[in-house]
Amino acid sequence: MLISIGRIKKDYIKTGTREYLTRIQRYSPIEVVEVKEETGANIPIAKVLEKEAQGILKSIKQGDFVIALADKGKHYSSNKFAEFINELSAAGKRRICFIIGGAYGLHQKVLEGADLVVALSPMTFPHELARLVLLEQIYRAFTILRNEPYSH
């Protein structure tokens, strides 16, 4: 499951995410939940993060393994990420929830409630692009685990 803040607005990212969702579904079902992005010029950032966190937390179920994406998270190579996903599966984790925050990131209670915090890169990405990169890495993990060629 992928929980993210807001809808994708840029066409090239919509196209890419659709492509990777289709590829991932060959290996595993995947659900995408888009939580309402809080906007408004006069809304304090803390209030935005709090409201978005409420929507995120409603989407998580008991027993989910929750991975939040944040710049201060753990870094994985593609191969190590694939190994980690395989270990979760072998441990009987039925549903993995990846969480991508909005323009201001994630509320502290989402980060603290996560089983793991992962960084996609030392660089910072817009949240729409982070979704595309994450989906690509999930797809890549499946191809690595099955020793399938990726793009040859």
Backbone hydrogen bonds, N-H to C=O, Kabsch-Sander energy under -0.5 kcal/mol:
donor,donor_aa,acceptor,acceptor_aa,energy
2,L,31,E,-3.0
3,I,98,F,-3.3
4,S,2,L,-0.5
4,S,33,V,-2.7
5,I,100,I,-1.4
6,G,35,V,-3.7
13,I,10,K,-0.5
14,K,10,K,-2.2
15,T,11,D,-2.6
16,G,12,Y,-1.8
17,T,13,I,-2.8
18,R,14,K,-2.4
19,E,15,T,-2.1
20,Y,16,G,-2.4
21,L,17,T,-2.6
22,T,18,R,-2.2
23,R,19,E,-2.1
24,I,20,Y,-2.8
25,Q,21,L,-2.0
26,R,23,R,-1.1
27,Y,24,I,-2.3
28,S,24,I,-2.3
33,V,2,L,-3.1
34,E,32,V,-0.5
35,V,4,S,-3.0
35,V,33,V,-0.7
38,E,36,K,-0.5
43,I,40,G,-1.1
47,K,44,P,-0.6
48,V,44,P,-2.1
49,L,45,I,-2.8
50,E,46,A,-1.9
51,K,47,K,-2.5
52,E,48,V,-2.4
53,A,49,L,-2.3
54,Q,50,E,-1.8
55,G,51,K,-1.5
56,I,52,E,-2.1
57,L,53,A,-3.0
58,K,54,Q,-1.5
59,S,55,G,-0.7
59,S,56,I,-1.4
60,I,56,I,-0.6
60,I,57,L,-0.7
64,D,61,K,-2.1
65,F,95,R,-2.5
66,V,64,D,-0.7
67,I,65,F,-0.5
67,I,97,C,-3.4
68,A,66,V,-0.5
68,A,116,L,-2.4
69,L,99,I,-2.6
70,A,68,A,-0.5
70,A,118,V,-2.1
73,G,70,A,-1.9
74,K,117,V,-3.0
81,F,77,S,-2.4
82,A,78,S,-2.2
83,E,79,N,-2.2
84,F,80,K,-2.3
85,I,81,F,-2.4
86,N,82,A,-2.3
87,E,83,E,-2.4
88,L,84,F,-2.3
89,S,85,I,-2.1
90,A,86,N,-2.6
91,A,87,E,-1.8
92,G,89,S,-1.6
93,K,88,L,-2.5
94,R,92,G,-0.9
97,C,65,F,-3.0
97,C,95,R,-0.5
98,F,1,M,-2.9
98,F,96,I,-0.6
99,I,67,I,-2.6
100,I,3,I,-2.7
102,G,105,G,-1.3
105,G,102,G,-1.7
110,V,107,H,-1.0
111,L,107,H,-1.8
112,E,108,Q,-2.9
113,G,109,K,-1.4
114,A,110,V,-0.8
114,A,111,L,-0.6
115,D,66,V,-1.7
116,L,66,V,-1.6
118,V,68,A,-2.8
119,A,74,K,-2.5
130,A,126,P,-2.4
131,R,127,H,-1.5
132,L,128,E,-1.4
133,V,129,L,-2.6
134,L,130,A,-2.7
135,L,131,R,-2.4
136,E,132,L,-2.2
137,Q,133,V,-2.1
138,I,134,L,-2.3
139,Y,135,L,-2.4
140,R,136,E,-2.6
141,A,137,Q,-2.3
142,F,138,I,-1.8
143,T,139,Y,-2.0
144,I,140,R,-2.6
145,L,141,A,-2.6
146,R,142,F,-1.4
147,N,144,I,-1.5
148,E,143,T,-2.8
